[in-house]
Amino acid sequence: MILSLDLDSEVPIYLQIRNRIVEAIASGELVEGSQLPSTRQLAVDLGINFHTVNKAYDVLRREGLLRINRKSGALVQRDARTGPPEPGFTDEWETRLRTLLAEAVAHGVGDPTVLGSCGSVLTSFTPPALAARGADHGAEQGDPEP
């Protein structure tokens, strides 16, 4: 996994690390059981303070995506194949999504652009096997077929 960070960004570095790891899990680059570099090693590789990496890993641990063990280090705890999300995740996620969509509306981004962007970003993270499974799952739930 290669992390690219923008050290001049207004987004804190620990959050950029967290976001890149979430994206790697979503794209299938990191799967359940994948081992991440130690906080010290990743800090050296990125040329940043190890406390910054530690903060990113801790956020991911609290979100249920990483398992941290002193002996084995940081391991990916779940991926898209792990099953449904933990209770409460969807409500929290929808709250964050609402804010992102509000930003788009406030800046005058139209519905077709928002929906097109959402579809294209989602497709970029969905491995073909999971997309097919998701479509099957949606059909089982009574969702209309596309």
Secondary structure, 3 states (H helix, E strand, C coil): CCCCCCCCCCCCHHHHHHHHHHHHHHHCCCCCCCECCCHHHHHHHHCCCHHHHHHHHHHHHHCCCEEEECCCEEEECCCHHHCCCCCCHHHHHHHHHHHHHHHHHHCCCCHHHHHHHHHHHHHHHCCHHHHHHHHHHHHHCCCCCC
